Amino acid sequence: MLKNVLLFISLSLLNVSTVKACPSPQECVSTPFENQAALKLGQQVLALSHVLQNPQQENALQAVTELGHDQRYYIMVRGWLTYQLQADLSIANAAQEQTSEQITARIRFLKKAIRAIDLE
């Protein structure tokens, strides 16, 4: 599931000019600003991925809100959190009273994180 989300994000970050035929190499080269923006987004996505695996870590909510409050990525982050929440709720419902503390903690964190980015 996480691999699918990261694959989707990676594909969405692909520079369209690398997919189409280029009339000249100069026209297909991305600017340093584009590279820096893609690198920063990639780092934020990896931080978010790490936070979802370890929601009890310090500054976890900050990592989510930092990316989730950016209007360009709000839908992606909100969808990712919602998808993970639904998966964890399904696990909790199936396990009933035997739900692990990690799943329970992540469910609480996901609800809090979704609320935090929705209430910007």
CORZI-V867496 format. One record per pair of residues at least 6 apart in sequence whose ideal C-beta (glycine too) atoms are under 7 Angstrom apart, sorted by sequence separation. I is the first residue (numbers start at 1). J is the second residue. D is the distance in Angstrom with one decimal. If there is no record, write none. Layout:
i->I j->J d->D
i->I j->J d->D
//
This chain:
i->22 j->28 d->3.7
i->51 j->57 d->6.7
i->67 j->73 d->5.4
i->68 j->74 d->5.9
i->92 j->99 d->4.5
i->51 j->60 d->4.5
i->68 j->77 d->4.1
i->18 j->28 d->6.8
i->67 j->77 d->5.3
i->68 j->78 d->6.7
i->17 j->28 d->4.6
i->92 j->103 d->5.8
i->51 j->63 d->4.7
i->91 j->103 d->5.5
i->92 j->104 d->7.0
i->51 j->64 d->6.3
i->64 j->77 d->6.9
i->15 j->30 d->5.4
i->48 j->63 d->5.8
i->88 j->103 d->5.4
i->92 j->107 d->6.4
i->47 j->63 d->4.7
i->48 j->64 d->6.2
i->88 j->106 d->5.5
i->89 j->107 d->6.5
i->48 j->67 d->5.8
i->88 j->107 d->5.0
i->44 j->66 d->6.6
i->85 j->107 d->6.7
i->88 j->110 d->6.8
i->44 j->67 d->4.6
i->13 j->38 d->5.5
i->85 j->110 d->4.2
i->84 j->110 d->6.0
i->85 j->111 d->6.9
i->13 j->41 d->6.7
i->48 j->77 d->7.0
i->81 j->110 d->5.5
i->52 j->84 d->5.9
i->81 j->113 d->5.6
i->82 j->114 d->6.7
i->81 j->114 d->5.2
i->9 j->45 d->5.5
i->78 j->114 d->6.7
i->78 j->117 d->6.3
i->77 j->117 d->6.4
i->6 j->49 d->6.7
i->74 j->117 d->6.6
i->2 j->49 d->6.4
i->69 j->117 d->6.3
i->56 j->105 d->5.9
i->60 j->109 d->6.7
i->64 j->113 d->4.4
i->68 j->117 d->3.3
i->55 j->105 d->5.8
i->55 j->106 d->5.0
i->61 j->112 d->6.7
i->65 j->116 d->5.2
i->69 j->120 d->5.1
i->61 j->113 d->6.1
i->64 j->116 d->6.8
i->65 j->117 d->5.8
i->64 j->117 d->6.6
i->55 j->109 d->3.5
i->61 j->116 d->6.0
i->9 j->76 d->7.0
i->5 j->80 d->5.6
i->1 j->87 d->6.2
//
